[in-house]
Amino acid sequence: MRVATRANGTPDGELVLVSSDGKRCISAGDAAPNLLSAMDNWDEFATALQGHCNRLAAGEGEELDAAALRSPLPRSWQWLDGSAFHNHGELMQIAFHLPPIATDRPLMYQGQSDRFYGPGDDIPFVSEADGIDFEGEFGVIVDAVPMGVSPAEAERHIRLIVQINDWSLRAIAPIEMKTGFGWVQAKPPCSAAPFAATPDELGEGWRDGRVCLDLLVEWNGQRFGQVNGGEMAFSFPELIAHAARTRDLVAGTIIGSGTVSNRDYAVRGSACISERRAIEIIAGGAPATPFMAFGDRVRMVGRADDGTEPFGAIAQRVVKA
């Protein structure tokens, strides 16, 4: 099953089911007015909409207006972002002149969840001097997760998988990190690709609790990276169990993988500018790639081995606020 949210004048939008080719949709109607409400009773929701899924598979449904699509969850109760790719973490330590973090636990922070930009929205920023950067990653949406779950138990609570652009302001991040508190100014709202997919929709692309798909990133029409999500050092079930160690997770919580990053970055490239700059520092002593400027565009799309794109694409432009 794939779902999307289209604008209808309400904060949470209208929930629709989407065909496998991404061209047709059927409204969820009375089964669930929006995705946030559907997460509260996911099993009942999925059962109630099986007939709609069958109709889509048979070729029924109205034409999907891509321009009307918002983030699958335009807002949620909680956004927790991990940093589950060791290669990215090691390179970031160089970029920010940080000592290694001595822990065997997943790294995670709680970010802004009251708004997620839609896949085609212009993204406003105050100043280019803040170091505007994109970060491509994958994420999962869970139903209600009880405190203290094991990773094996946590996997059963993964209901949907999403693709995310976790915007960052790199000039501000080191300042906030030195305070010992969390990010506020350095982490504006994230963006999300238009479709959220159940794990079975990914087929072999969902293995060992990881999204084993390529994430293609283009900056101003030029290839920037083609990284694969399979190198996560911690799986999504492990990230969920970490987040729920001392608290319940409310239905609709989104948990991110952190920036997708691969060891063979010479071939694969990167999913964020700061990582490329770190690579340039290692190679030549100084970064050569600038951060984003107003008018710049970024495009991200997750792609399976068979060429399908289960989440659709994020295609956005940076503008002055």
Secondary structure, DSSP 8 states (H G I E B T S, - for coil): -EEEEE--SSTT-EEEEE-TTSSEEEE-GGG-SSHHHHHHTHHHHHHHTHHHHHHHHTT-SEE--GGGB--SSSS-S-EEEE---HHHHHHHHHHTT------SS--EEEE--S--B-TT--EEES-GGGTEE-BEEEEEEES-B-TT--HHHHHTTEEEEEEEE--EETTTHHHHHHTTS--STT----EE-S-EE-GGGGGGGEETTEE--EEEEEETTEEEEEEEGGG-SS-HHHHHHHHTSSS-B-TT-EEE--S---S-HHHHB-SBHHHHHHHHHHHHSS-------TT-EEEEEEE-TTS--TT-EEEEEEEE-
